[in-house]
Amino acid sequence: MTSAAARRQRPSLQRRGRWPRARCRSSGLRARGRGAGAAGAVLSPTPVKSCCGWIVMGEPGREEYKIQCFDAETQQLLKTALKDPGAVDLEKVANVIVDHSLQDSVFSKEAGRMCYAIIQAESKQAGQSVFRRGLLNRLQQEYQTREQLRARSLQGWVCYVTFICNIFDYLRVNNMPMMALVNPVYDCLFRLAQPDSLSKEEEGPCRGHLPLPLQVDCLVLQLHRVGEQLEKTNGQRMDELFVLIRDGFLLPAGLSSLAQLLLLEIIEFRAAGWKTTPAAHKYYYSEVSD
């Protein structure tokens, strides 16, 4: 189905609301991740204030990380890992970050920055990669048991997908995406695009006045973030993924109007070269009504 044909089938929402303008920021997140990896520079993103608070690490104004959700001992562990990685057990640090990412949806979106900073600090200090190895080993363990995680907790599953995409976005090898993560990331996105995932109506975060379908929202956000990078590494799998997404958009029943709108937006986003066209921006980022 072409994007033009899809537009003719645009769903209407059953209530008035503001389309989530925050979604357009995902492209910026993707660009920051690529830029950090390519330049090897210290990141300086603008952090989002959360209920857990933020704490400044390193030089004032240079980097901020959300760690006040942790107990005092763990906060100290993470502070030390960022400043003096050789002084702590970096495998333990990797496990702490992964464990918390599976429980905290806000942290899972930002943990990649912290992991990148620790990897950079360790490389600069000792020329080693203990933390990166521990992080990738733990990601692999969780990947191998992903169906059990999904059955146990959809929120935990969505946090895992968010986290592994975040890591893929930030970590680089010779200025290239980490190829070991390409297929695992694709597999996670394929699982989110299956009919039983798309049609489930668990409510995720609210954007504007509308609660978003949890798994559909995760799928779309991660494609905004890493879709272009993934397509460059394996275009055939991206084509296959979007066949699933288009089929999902046309599901005869079980898909809400908002879920359809999210899927249509990402279909058009990719069709436009992973950019938002003026016409799409006007439609998706303005007030809509039934």
C-alpha positions in Angstrom: 0.0 0.0 0.0 1.4 3.4 -1.0 1.5 6.3 1.5 -1.0 8.1 -0.8 -3.4 5.2 -0.5 -2.8 5.1 3.2 -3.7 8.7 3.6 -7.1 8.1 2.0 -7.8 5.7 4.9 -6.6 8.0 7.7 -8.5 7.2 10.8 -10.3 9.8 12.8 -10.0 10.2 16.5 -13.1 9.8 18.7 -12.3 12.7 20.8 -10.5 16.0 20.5 -6.9 16.2 21.6 -3.5 17.7 20.7 -1.2 15.4 18.8 1.9 14.7 20.8 4.4 17.4 19.6 7.0 15.7 21.7 7.2 13.0 19.1 9.1 15.3 16.7 11.9 15.4 19.2 12.8 11.7 18.5 14.6 12.7 15.3 16.8 15.0 17.4 17.6 12.3 19.8 18.7 10.1 16.9 20.9 12.9 15.6 22.5 13.4 18.9 23.3 9.8 19.2 24.9 9.6 15.8 26.8 12.8 16.3 28.2 11.7 19.6 29.4 8.4 18.1 30.9 10.0 15.1 32.7 12.8 16.8 33.6 11.0 20.0 32.7 14.2 21.8 31.1 14.7 25.2 27.4 14.8 24.8 25.4 17.8 25.9 21.7 17.0 25.5 19.0 18.9 27.2 17.7 16.5 30.0 14.0 16.0 30.6 12.9 16.7 34.2 11.1 13.8 35.8 9.6 12.9 39.1 12.8 11.2 40.1 14.9 14.3 39.5 18.3 14.8 37.9 21.8 15.0 39.3 24.8 16.7 37.6 27.8 14.5 36.9 31.3 15.7 36.0 31.9 19.3 35.1 28.9 21.6 36.0 26.6 22.0 33.0 28.3 19.4 30.9 26.3 16.2 31.6 23.3 15.3 33.7 21.9 11.9 34.5 18.8 10.8 36.3 20.0 8.7 39.2 18.1 10.0 42.2 15.7 7.0 41.9 18.6 4.8 43.1 19.6 4.3 46.7 22.6 6.2 48.1 25.0 3.3 47.6 24.0 2.8 44.0 24.2 6.5 43.3 27.8 6.5 44.6 28.6 3.5 42.5 27.4 5.2 39.3 29.1 8.5 40.1 32.4 6.7 40.6 31.9 4.7 37.4 31.5 7.9 35.5 34.5 9.7 37.0 36.9 6.8 37.9 35.7 3.6 36.2 38.8 1.6 37.3 37.8 2.0 40.9 34.5 0.0 40.7 33.2 -3.4 39.5 32.0 -2.4 36.0 30.1 -5.6 35.4 28.1 -4.8 38.5 27.5 -1.3 37.1 26.2 -2.8 33.8 23.8 -5.1 35.7 22.5 -2.2 37.8 21.8 -0.1 34.7 20.1 -2.9 32.9 18.0 -3.9 35.9 16.8 -0.4 36.4 16.1 0.1 32.7 13.7 -2.8 32.8 11.8 -1.2 35.6 11.8 2.5 34.8 10.5 3.6 31.4 12.0 7.1 31.8 15.5 5.8 32.7 15.4 3.2 29.8 15.1 6.1 27.4 18.2 7.9 28.8 20.4 5.1 30.0 22.3 5.0 26.6 23.9 8.4 27.4 25.2 7.1 30.7 26.5 3.9 29.2 28.3 5.8 26.4 29.9 8.1 29.0 31.2 5.2 31.1 32.5 3.4 28.0 34.3 6.6 27.0 35.7 7.1 30.5 37.0 3.5 30.7 38.6 3.6 27.3 40.3 6.9 28.1 41.5 5.8 31.5 42.6 2.2 30.8 42.0 1.4 27.1 39.7 -1.4 28.1 36.1 -2.4 27.5 35.0 -4.3 30.6 31.8 -2.3 31.0 30.8 -2.6 27.3 31.4 -6.4 27.4 29.3 -6.7 30.5 26.6 -4.6 29.1 26.4 -6.5 25.8 26.4 -9.9 27.7 23.5 -8.8 29.8 21.6 -7.5 26.8 22.1 -10.9 25.1 20.8 -12.7 28.2 17.7 -10.6 28.3 17.3 -11.0 24.5 17.4 -14.8 24.8 14.5 -14.7 27.4 12.5 -11.9 25.8 9.4 -13.9 25.3 9.3 -14.8 29.0 9.8 -11.2 29.9 7.0 -10.2 27.6 4.7 -12.8 29.1 5.6 -11.6 32.6 5.4 -7.9 32.1 4.5 -5.9 29.0 5.9 -2.8 30.6 9.2 -4.5 31.3 9.3 -5.8 27.7 8.7 -2.3 26.3 11.4 -0.9 28.6 13.8 -3.6 27.3 13.1 -2.7 23.6 13.5 1.0 24.5 16.8 0.3 26.2 18.4 -1.9 23.5 17.4 0.7 20.8 18.9 3.4 23.0 22.1 1.5 23.3 22.2 0.8 19.5 21.7 4.6 19.0 24.6 5.6 21.1 27.3 2.9 20.9 29.6 2.9 17.9 32.5 0.8 16.6 34.8 2.8 14.3 32.0 5.3 13.8 29.7 2.6 12.6 26.6 1.1 14.3 27.3 -1.9 16.4 26.4 -4.7 14.0 26.0 -7.3 16.8 22.9 -5.4 17.9 21.3 -5.0 14.4 19.4 -8.3 14.3 18.3 -8.3 18.0 16.9 -4.8 17.6 15.1 -5.8 14.4 13.7 -8.9 16.1 12.3 -6.8 18.9 10.7 -4.4 16.5 9.3 -7.3 14.5 7.7 -8.6 17.7 6.1 -5.3 18.4 4.7 -5.3 14.8 2.9 -8.6 15.1 -0.9 -8.4 15.1 -1.3 -9.6 18.7 1.0 -6.8 19.8 -0.6 -4.1 17.7 -4.1 -5.0 18.8 -3.5 -5.1 22.5 -4.9 -2.0 24.1 -2.6 -1.6 27.2 -2.4 2.1 27.8 1.0 3.7 27.8 1.9 7.4 28.6 -0.5 10.1 27.8 0.3 12.7 25.1 -2.0 15.6 25.2 -5.3 14.2 26.4 -5.0 10.7 24.8 -3.5 7.6 26.4 -1.2 5.9 23.8 -1.3 2.2 23.1 1.8 0.9 24.8 3.4 -1.4 22.3 2.4 0.6 19.2 3.8 3.7 20.7 7.1 2.0 21.5 7.4 0.6 18.0 6.8 4.0 16.4 9.1 5.9 18.8 12.0 3.5 18.3 11.6 3.6 14.5 11.8 7.4 14.7 15.0 7.0 16.7 16.9 4.2 15.0 14.9 3.3 11.8 17.1 5.2 9.4 20.3 3.7 10.9 18.7 0.2 10.8 17.7 0.5 7.2 21.2 1.4 6.2 22.5 -1.8 7.8 19.8 -4.1 6.4 17.3 -2.6 4.1 15.6 -5.9 3.3 14.6 -6.5 6.9 13.2 -3.0 7.1 11.1 -3.6 4.0 9.8 -6.8 5.7 9.0 -4.9 8.9 7.0 -2.3 7.1 5.0 -5.0 5.3 3.9 -6.1 8.8 3.2 -2.5 9.8 1.1 -1.9 6.7 -0.8 -5.1 7.3 -1.3 -4.1 10.9 -2.7 -0.7 9.8 -5.3 -2.6 7.8 -6.3 -5.0 10.6 -10.1 -5.5 10.2 -10.7 -5.3 14.0 -8.9 -4.7 17.3 -6.8 -1.7 16.3 -7.8 1.7 17.9 -8.0 4.9 15.8 -5.0 6.3 17.7 -3.0 3.1 17.0 -3.9 3.4 13.3 -2.8 7.0 13.3 0.5 6.2 14.9 1.2 3.5 12.3 0.2 5.7 9.4 2.5 8.4 10.7 5.6 6.1 10.7 4.7 4.7 7.3 4.7 8.2 5.8 7.8 9.2 7.8 9.8 6.4 6.2 8.3 7.0 2.7 9.5 10.6 3.0 13.1 9.5 3.6 12.8 9.4 7.4 11.7 13.0 7.5 8.5 14.7 8.3 7.1 16.6 5.3 5.3 19.9 5.8 2.0 18.3 4.9 2.5 15.4 7.3 3.6 17.9 10.1 0.4 19.9 9.6 -1.7 16.8 9.8 0.0 14.9 12.6 1.2 17.7 14.8 -1.9 19.9 14.9 -5.2 19.6 16.7 -7.3 16.9 15.3 -11.0 16.1 15.7 -13.4 13.4 14.5 
